[in-house]
Protein backbone atom coordinates (compact mmCIF):
# COMPACT_ATOMS: atom_id res chain seq x y z
CA UNK A 1 0.00 0.00 0.00
CA UNK A 2 1.12 3.56 -0.66
CA UNK A 3 1.86 6.27 1.88
CA UNK A 4 -1.41 7.91 0.89
CA UNK A 5 -3.39 4.76 1.62
CA UNK A 6 -1.69 4.00 4.94
CA UNK A 7 -1.21 7.50 6.39
CA UNK A 8 -3.16 10.18 4.52
CA UNK A 9 -6.43 8.45 3.66
CA UNK A 10 -7.22 7.34 7.23
CA UNK A 11 -6.88 10.96 8.40
CA UNK A 12 -9.07 12.31 5.60
CA UNK A 13 -11.70 9.65 6.22
CA UNK A 14 -11.94 10.78 9.89
CA UNK A 15 -12.52 14.46 9.02
CA UNK A 16 -15.92 15.69 10.17
CA UNK A 17 -16.56 12.50 12.06
CA UNK A 18 -16.35 10.55 8.82
CA UNK A 19 -18.55 12.91 6.79
CA UNK A 20 -17.42 12.50 3.17
CA UNK A 21 -18.41 15.97 2.00
CA UNK A 22 -16.61 17.67 4.89
CA UNK A 23 -13.48 15.69 3.99
CA UNK A 24 -13.89 16.78 0.37
CA UNK A 25 -14.13 20.45 1.36
CA UNK A 26 -11.18 20.10 3.75
CA UNK A 27 -9.05 18.57 1.00
CA UNK A 28 -9.94 21.26 -1.55
CA UNK A 29 -9.07 23.98 0.93
CA UNK A 30 -5.68 22.42 1.65
CA UNK A 31 -4.93 21.93 -2.04
CA UNK A 32 -5.95 25.51 -2.81
CA UNK A 33 -3.45 26.71 -0.21
CA UNK A 34 -0.41 24.84 -1.53
CA UNK A 35 2.55 27.12 -2.26
CA UNK A 36 4.31 27.12 -5.64
CA UNK A 37 7.31 25.46 -3.97
CA UNK A 38 5.22 22.58 -2.63
CA UNK A 39 3.47 22.21 -5.98
CA UNK A 40 6.85 21.98 -7.70
CA UNK A 41 7.96 19.21 -5.33
CA UNK A 42 4.74 17.28 -5.94
CA UNK A 43 5.04 17.69 -9.70
CA UNK A 44 8.52 16.15 -9.64
CA UNK A 45 7.11 13.18 -7.76
CA UNK A 46 3.91 12.53 -9.68
CA UNK A 47 4.02 14.11 -13.14
CA UNK A 48 4.38 11.84 -16.17
CA UNK A 49 5.29 13.19 -19.59
CA UNK A 50 3.52 11.10 -22.21
CA UNK A 51 2.07 13.66 -24.63
CA UNK A 52 -0.94 12.83 -26.77
CA UNK A 53 -3.20 14.86 -29.05
CA UNK A 54 -6.95 14.32 -29.00
CA UNK A 55 -9.65 16.38 -30.77
CA UNK A 56 -6.97 18.92 -31.65
CA UNK A 57 -5.82 19.48 -28.08
CA UNK A 58 -2.37 18.44 -26.86
CA UNK A 59 -2.33 16.73 -23.45
CA UNK A 60 0.88 16.21 -21.43
CA UNK A 61 -0.49 12.82 -20.45
CA UNK A 62 -3.76 10.97 -20.91
CA UNK A 63 -5.04 10.98 -17.31
CA UNK A 64 -7.41 13.72 -16.19
CA UNK A 65 -9.39 14.76 -13.14
CA UNK A 66 -13.09 14.10 -13.67
CA UNK A 67 -15.77 16.72 -13.15
CA UNK A 68 -17.26 16.88 -9.68
CA UNK A 69 -14.02 16.95 -7.72
CA UNK A 70 -13.37 20.69 -8.10
CA UNK A 71 -16.72 22.08 -9.17
CA UNK A 72 -15.82 25.74 -8.72
CA UNK A 73 -12.18 25.56 -9.76
CA UNK A 74 -10.83 26.59 -6.36
CA UNK A 75 -7.72 24.37 -6.43
CA UNK A 76 -6.85 24.41 -10.13
CA UNK A 77 -3.07 25.04 -9.87
CA UNK A 78 -2.63 22.00 -7.62
CA UNK A 79 -4.14 19.28 -9.82
CA UNK A 80 -1.33 19.30 -12.43
CA UNK A 81 1.13 19.08 -9.53
CA UNK A 82 -0.53 15.78 -8.54
CA UNK A 83 0.18 14.41 -12.00
CA UNK A 84 -3.03 15.12 -13.88
CA UNK A 85 -2.59 15.76 -17.59
CA UNK A 86 -5.85 17.69 -17.77
CA UNK A 87 -8.55 18.93 -15.43
CA UNK A 88 -12.31 19.11 -15.87
CA UNK A 89 -14.07 21.61 -13.61
CA UNK A 90 -17.77 21.73 -12.86
CA UNK A 91 -20.36 20.63 -13.38
CA UNK A 92 -21.34 24.29 -13.45
CA UNK A 93 -24.77 25.74 -14.17
CA UNK A 94 -25.89 29.10 -15.51
CA UNK A 95 -27.47 29.98 -12.18
CA UNK A 96 -25.79 29.47 -8.80
CA UNK A 97 -27.46 26.70 -6.82
CA UNK A 98 -26.95 24.99 -3.46
CA UNK A 99 -27.63 21.46 -4.67
CA UNK A 100 -29.57 18.84 -2.77
CA UNK A 101 -29.91 18.60 0.99
CA UNK A 102 -27.08 17.12 3.05
CA UNK A 103 -26.00 14.42 3.66
CA UNK A 104 -25.56 13.77 -0.05
CA UNK A 105 -22.16 12.08 -0.37
CA UNK A 106 -21.43 8.60 1.01
CA UNK A 107 -18.38 6.34 0.97
CA UNK A 108 -18.86 2.61 0.49
CA UNK A 109 -15.41 1.54 1.59
CA UNK A 110 -15.53 -2.22 1.07
CA UNK A 111 -16.73 -1.64 -2.49
CA UNK A 112 -14.26 1.20 -3.15
CA UNK A 113 -17.27 3.21 -4.23
CA UNK A 114 -19.14 6.44 -3.61
CA UNK A 115 -22.81 7.36 -3.83
CA UNK A 116 -23.55 11.02 -4.46
CA UNK A 117 -26.71 13.03 -4.92
CA UNK A 118 -25.00 16.42 -4.92
CA UNK A 119 -27.38 18.01 -7.42
CA UNK A 120 -24.94 20.29 -9.27
CA UNK A 121 -24.10 22.44 -6.24
CA UNK A 122 -21.94 25.27 -7.61
CA UNK A 123 -21.38 29.03 -7.55
CA UNK A 124 -22.62 29.52 -11.11
CA UNK A 125 -21.03 30.15 -14.49
CA UNK A 126 -20.33 33.85 -13.92
CA UNK A 127 -18.38 33.15 -10.72
CA UNK A 128 -16.33 30.44 -12.42
CA UNK A 129 -15.61 32.74 -15.37
CA UNK A 130 -14.34 35.43 -13.00
CA UNK A 131 -12.10 32.93 -11.20
CA UNK A 132 -10.65 31.58 -14.44
CA UNK A 133 -10.06 35.08 -15.79
CA UNK A 134 -8.11 36.03 -12.68
CA UNK A 135 -6.17 32.75 -12.60
CA UNK A 136 -4.98 32.45 -16.17
CA UNK A 137 -3.67 29.21 -17.74
CA UNK A 138 -2.98 26.28 -15.40
CA UNK A 139 -0.38 24.53 -17.53
CA UNK A 140 -2.58 21.64 -18.69
CA UNK A 141 -5.77 21.56 -20.79
CA UNK A 142 -8.93 22.64 -18.99
CA UNK A 143 -12.32 21.10 -19.62
CA UNK A 144 -15.48 22.72 -18.33
CA UNK A 145 -18.53 20.58 -17.62
CA UNK A 146 -21.88 22.30 -18.15
CA UNK A 147 -25.20 21.23 -16.67
CA UNK A 148 -28.76 22.51 -16.56
CA UNK A 149 -29.85 24.77 -13.71
CA UNK A 150 -32.41 22.95 -11.60
CA UNK A 151 -34.91 25.82 -11.74
CA UNK A 152 -34.78 25.99 -15.54
CA UNK A 153 -37.62 24.10 -17.28
CA UNK A 154 -36.50 21.39 -19.68
CA UNK A 155 -37.97 23.29 -22.61
CA UNK A 156 -35.56 26.14 -21.84
CA UNK A 157 -32.54 23.89 -21.31
CA UNK A 158 -30.74 24.84 -24.52
CA UNK A 159 -30.67 28.52 -23.61
CA UNK A 160 -29.55 27.65 -20.07
CA UNK A 161 -26.56 25.68 -21.38
CA UNK A 162 -25.86 28.39 -23.93
CA UNK A 163 -25.76 31.07 -21.22
CA UNK A 164 -23.03 29.12 -19.42
CA UNK A 165 -21.23 28.37 -22.66
CA UNK A 166 -21.02 32.02 -23.68
CA UNK A 167 -19.53 32.95 -20.31
CA UNK A 168 -17.00 30.11 -20.20
CA UNK A 169 -15.95 28.81 -23.61
CA UNK A 170 -13.08 31.31 -23.91
CA UNK A 171 -11.39 29.65 -20.92
CA UNK A 172 -11.97 26.05 -22.02
CA UNK A 173 -9.88 23.68 -24.10
CA UNK A 174 -13.05 21.63 -24.36
CA UNK A 175 -16.64 21.79 -23.12
CA UNK A 176 -18.36 18.75 -21.62
CA UNK A 177 -22.14 18.68 -21.91
CA UNK A 178 -23.47 16.82 -18.89
CA UNK A 179 -26.87 15.41 -19.81
CA UNK A 180 -26.47 12.24 -17.76
CA UNK A 181 -26.34 13.07 -14.06
CA UNK A 182 -29.07 11.17 -12.21
CA UNK A 183 -29.39 13.91 -9.59
CA UNK A 184 -31.19 16.66 -11.54
CA UNK A 185 -34.82 15.78 -12.30
CA UNK A 186 -35.42 15.14 -16.00
CA UNK A 187 -31.83 15.81 -17.04
CA UNK A 188 -31.25 12.42 -18.63
CA UNK A 189 -34.10 13.05 -21.10
CA UNK A 190 -31.68 15.47 -22.79
CA UNK A 191 -29.83 12.37 -24.05
CA UNK A 192 -32.83 11.72 -26.31
CA UNK A 193 -32.24 12.26 -30.01
CA UNK A 194 -34.18 15.48 -30.62
CA UNK A 195 -33.16 17.16 -27.37
CA UNK A 196 -29.48 16.37 -27.85
CA UNK A 197 -29.61 17.53 -31.47
CA UNK A 198 -30.97 20.91 -30.37
CA UNK A 199 -28.33 21.22 -27.67
CA UNK A 200 -25.39 20.35 -29.90
CA UNK A 201 -26.75 22.53 -32.65
CA UNK A 202 -26.52 25.49 -30.29
CA UNK A 203 -23.14 24.71 -28.70
CA UNK A 204 -20.86 23.14 -31.29
CA UNK A 205 -18.49 25.50 -33.06
CA UNK A 206 -16.04 27.55 -31.03
CA UNK A 207 -14.29 24.89 -28.93
CA UNK A 208 -14.52 21.07 -28.90
CA UNK A 209 -17.78 19.90 -27.35
CA UNK A 210 -18.04 16.44 -25.78
CA UNK A 211 -21.16 14.67 -24.54
CA UNK A 212 -21.09 12.82 -21.21
CA UNK A 213 -23.34 9.78 -21.25
CA UNK A 214 -24.94 7.54 -18.65
CA UNK A 215 -23.87 3.92 -18.11
CA UNK A 216 -27.50 2.90 -17.75
CA UNK A 217 -28.42 3.44 -21.42
CA UNK A 218 -29.15 0.41 -23.58
CA UNK A 219 -26.89 -0.20 -26.57
CA UNK A 220 -29.59 0.92 -29.05
CA UNK A 221 -30.02 4.15 -27.06
CA UNK A 222 -26.26 4.73 -27.05
CA UNK A 223 -26.12 4.04 -30.79
CA UNK A 224 -28.84 6.62 -31.45
CA UNK A 225 -27.03 9.16 -29.27
CA UNK A 226 -23.81 8.54 -31.18
CA UNK A 227 -25.57 9.18 -34.49
CA UNK A 228 -26.56 12.62 -33.20
CA UNK A 229 -23.04 13.31 -31.92
CA UNK A 230 -21.56 12.48 -35.32
CA UNK A 231 -24.21 14.38 -37.26
CA UNK A 232 -23.90 17.56 -35.19
CA UNK A 233 -20.14 17.73 -34.87
CA UNK A 234 -19.50 16.64 -31.29
CA UNK A 235 -15.75 16.30 -30.72
CA UNK A 236 -16.10 13.21 -28.56
CA UNK A 237 -17.88 11.31 -25.82
CA UNK A 238 -17.20 10.98 -22.11
CA UNK A 239 -18.20 7.51 -20.97
CA UNK A 240 -19.53 7.27 -18.36
CA UNK A 241 -21.32 9.16 -15.62
CA UNK A 242 -22.47 7.52 -12.38
CA UNK A 243 -24.97 4.66 -12.39
CA UNK A 244 -28.33 4.12 -10.71
CA UNK A 245 -27.54 0.40 -10.47
CA UNK A 246 -26.37 -1.06 -7.19
CA UNK A 247 -24.90 -4.23 -8.66
CA UNK A 248 -21.51 -5.27 -7.39
CA UNK A 249 -21.66 -3.77 -3.91
CA UNK A 250 -19.86 -5.63 -1.14
CA UNK A 251 -22.04 -7.18 1.54
CA UNK A 252 -20.88 -4.66 4.14
CA UNK A 253 -22.09 -1.81 1.94
CA UNK A 254 -25.56 -3.18 1.23
CA UNK A 255 -27.17 -1.01 3.95
CA UNK A 256 -26.14 2.02 1.87
CA UNK A 257 -27.62 0.60 -1.33
CA UNK A 258 -30.92 2.34 -0.68
CA UNK A 259 -29.38 5.81 -0.69
CA UNK A 260 -30.59 7.82 -3.66
CA UNK A 261 -28.00 9.07 -6.12
CA UNK A 262 -25.37 7.92 -8.57
CA UNK A 263 -22.88 5.18 -7.76
CA UNK A 264 -19.25 5.47 -8.85
CA UNK A 265 -16.10 3.45 -8.26
CA UNK A 266 -15.19 -0.21 -8.46
CA UNK A 267 -18.74 -1.56 -9.14
CA UNK A 268 -18.82 0.54 -12.33
CA UNK A 269 -15.48 -0.68 -13.74
CA UNK A 270 -16.71 -3.33 -16.13
CA UNK A 271 -19.86 -1.51 -17.26
CA UNK A 272 -17.93 1.66 -18.09
CA UNK A 273 -15.33 -0.33 -20.02
CA UNK A 274 -18.05 -2.09 -22.03
CA UNK A 275 -19.69 1.23 -22.91
CA UNK A 276 -16.33 2.62 -24.05
CA UNK A 277 -15.75 -0.49 -26.20
CA UNK A 278 -19.24 -0.21 -27.71
CA UNK A 279 -18.79 3.49 -28.53
CA UNK A 280 -15.43 2.79 -30.15
CA UNK A 281 -16.80 -0.09 -32.22
CA UNK A 282 -20.04 1.66 -33.15
CA UNK A 283 -18.28 4.77 -34.43
CA UNK A 284 -15.30 3.01 -35.98
CA UNK A 285 -13.06 5.13 -33.79
CA UNK A 286 -14.40 8.36 -35.32
CA UNK A 287 -15.43 9.82 -31.95
CA UNK A 288 -12.63 10.19 -29.40
CA UNK A 289 -13.59 8.80 -25.99
CA UNK A 290 -12.69 9.91 -22.49
CA UNK A 291 -13.13 6.78 -20.41
CA UNK A 292 -14.20 7.24 -16.80
CA UNK A 293 -15.69 4.91 -14.24
CA UNK A 294 -14.16 2.48 -11.79
CA UNK A 295 -10.48 3.07 -12.55
CA UNK A 296 -8.82 2.12 -9.27
CA UNK A 297 -5.51 0.75 -10.56
CA UNK A 298 -3.20 0.85 -13.58
CA UNK A 299 -4.68 -2.36 -14.99
CA UNK A 300 -8.12 -0.72 -15.07
CA UNK A 301 -6.65 2.21 -16.95
CA UNK A 302 -4.85 -0.08 -19.40
CA UNK A 303 -8.07 -2.00 -20.11
CA UNK A 304 -9.93 1.27 -20.66
CA UNK A 305 -7.30 2.36 -23.19
CA UNK A 306 -7.47 -1.06 -24.84
CA UNK A 307 -11.26 -0.72 -25.10
CA UNK A 308 -10.81 2.43 -27.17
CA UNK A 309 -10.44 5.35 -24.77
CA UNK A 310 -8.07 8.07 -25.95
CA UNK A 311 -8.02 9.65 -22.48
CA UNK A 312 -9.21 8.57 -19.03
CA UNK A 313 -10.39 10.40 -15.94
CA UNK A 314 -10.25 9.63 -12.23
CA UNK A 315 -12.62 10.53 -9.42
CA UNK A 316 -13.53 7.79 -6.95
CA UNK A 317 -10.30 5.89 -7.57
CA UNK A 318 -8.38 9.04 -6.69
CA UNK A 319 -10.30 9.32 -3.41
CA UNK A 320 -9.27 5.80 -2.42
CA UNK A 321 -5.80 5.58 -4.00
CA UNK A 322 -4.48 9.14 -4.09
CA UNK A 323 -2.00 10.71 -6.51
CA UNK A 324 0.00 7.51 -6.90
CA UNK A 325 -2.90 6.25 -9.04
CA UNK A 326 -2.59 9.25 -11.35
CA UNK A 327 1.04 8.43 -12.08
CA UNK A 328 0.41 4.70 -12.41
CA UNK A 329 -2.51 5.24 -14.80
CA UNK A 330 -0.48 7.64 -16.92
CA UNK A 331 2.36 5.11 -17.14
CA UNK A 332 -0.15 2.47 -18.25
CA UNK A 333 -0.57 4.46 -21.46
CA UNK A 334 3.15 4.69 -22.26
Secondary structure, 3 states (H helix, E strand, C coil): CCHHHHHHHHHHCCHHHHCHHHHHHHHHHHHHCCCHHHHHHHHHHHCCCCCEEECCEEECCCEEECCCCCCCCCCHHHHHHCCCCEEEEEEECCCCECCCCCCCEEEEHHHCEEEECCCCCECCHHHHHHHHHHHCCCCCEEEEEECCCCCCCHHHHHHHHHHHHHHHHHHCCEEEEECCCCCCCCHHHHHCHHHHHHHHHHHCCCCEEEEEECCCCCHHHHHHHHHHHHHCCCCEEEECCCECCCCCCCHHHHHHCCCCCEEEEHHHHHHHHHHHHHHHHHHCCCCEEEEECCCCCHHHHHHHHHHCCCEEEECHHHHHHCHHHHHHHHHCCC
